[in-house]
Amino acid sequence: MSRVTDSQPDGTPTWIELVVPDLDRAMDFYGALFGWTYETEMMAEGPYAIGMVAGQRAAGLMERSDAEGGAWTMWMAADDCDGTAKRIADAGGRVLWGPVDIKDYGRAALAEDTTGAQFGLWQARAHVGCEIVNEPNSLIRNDLVTPAADAARARDFYTAVFSYTLDGNPDMSDVDFTFLRRPDGHEIGGIMGDPSAAAAGWSTLFEVADTDAAAARAVAAGGTASTPEDTIYARQSRITDPFGTEFVIGARPTA
């Protein structure tokens, strides 16, 4: 699906958001990298900008003076935010704030799983979340990366909370990677147990049309980029924005 016009099914990554100390600087960087235009407004927490691709909502940027470089927060669709928050607590996770209504946009909560990785819940109302995905300059994938010893605990947690089913990946038989699928079989991401990971966190992958060109734009705009490399699924580069936030960009093979 590329264009989203209604609430996503329960447990689907539906929105991504980054908290930054300088909204203007962030808008300049991500505008240069992805060509985003913006809709801005004042929220209770501070200034907020929505990055737009072809007139569709792609991601959110929120200014907070105490923000430090970290990671994009991934928000899961929740048919019942309060009920899902209870399942999180019952499964051994923590609800850090909420559930709470955000204007008439939706109902939200921020949570932490049993490995320490944070994610959000979003029960959509007026704001369905990302209106464009799986196209250049928008979200294409989220995966949970955990220390190797925590991967099994993460799998138990997310299957308990969202009723995901688990599948191995025959293309990556040499690593501890498990696909997460909704009950209808739709793949929403995966869990990777990484022996080199110091902490658990959800990683964010944005699609681009040309990885090498996008990596060069990131550097020119004040970020850093790893040397692009080909994987079995995409040509990728790891980007660090001017605030220290890491994420991945990738272009799918054209053949």
C-alpha positions, 0 to 999 in steps of 0.5 A: 500500500502506498496511499493510506486514507483510513485507520491501519489494522491493529499492530501496523506501524502507522506513524513516525515522529522525531523530537528535536531541539531545533525545529527549523534546523530539522526542517531544513535537513529533512527537506534537503534530504527528502524534499519534504514540504511542511504543515506546521502548528503549535501543540501543547508540547511545542511547535510541530511540523508534518513532513509532506510528500506529494501533499500527503503526510509522511512523518512528524517533527516536534521541537522540545528544548531538552531533546537529544539525538536518539531515534525516530519513534514508531507508532503502532495502530491500535483499535483500542489504545487503552486495551492495548496499553493494558496488554502491554503492562500484562505482558511485562512492558511499561506504559510511559505516558497515556493513553491520552487524547491528542486534540481530535487527531487520535488517542495515544500512549508511549510504551516500552517493551520488555527489552527496553525499546520504546514505541507508541500506540495510535488510535486514529481519529481525524489523523490516520497517521502516515498517508504515504508509505512505500514510496520514495521519501517516505517510510518503508520499514521498521525492525526491532534490533535487540541484543542477541540474548533479548530477541526471544523475550521480544518475540514473546512480548509482541506476539502477546500484545498484537497477536503477531505470528512469527516466520523465519527468513530463509534469505537471512538464515545466518542471523537471528531474524524473525518476521512479524506478521499480523493475524491476516498474514501481512508482514509489519516488520521483524525482530533481529537479535544482534550480538553487537547491539548494546541496547534494543530499539526500533530502526527506521528505514526510508525509501529513496529513489537513489541511495548514493544521491540521497546520501550525498544530500544528507552530508551536504545538509550537515549530516553524515552517511555511511558508504552505500552498500547493496543488500539482498533487498535494497542499496542502503546507507546509514544516515545520522542527522545533525542532532545525532539521530540514526536511520537508514535510507534504501533504494529497491533494486530496479531489475 
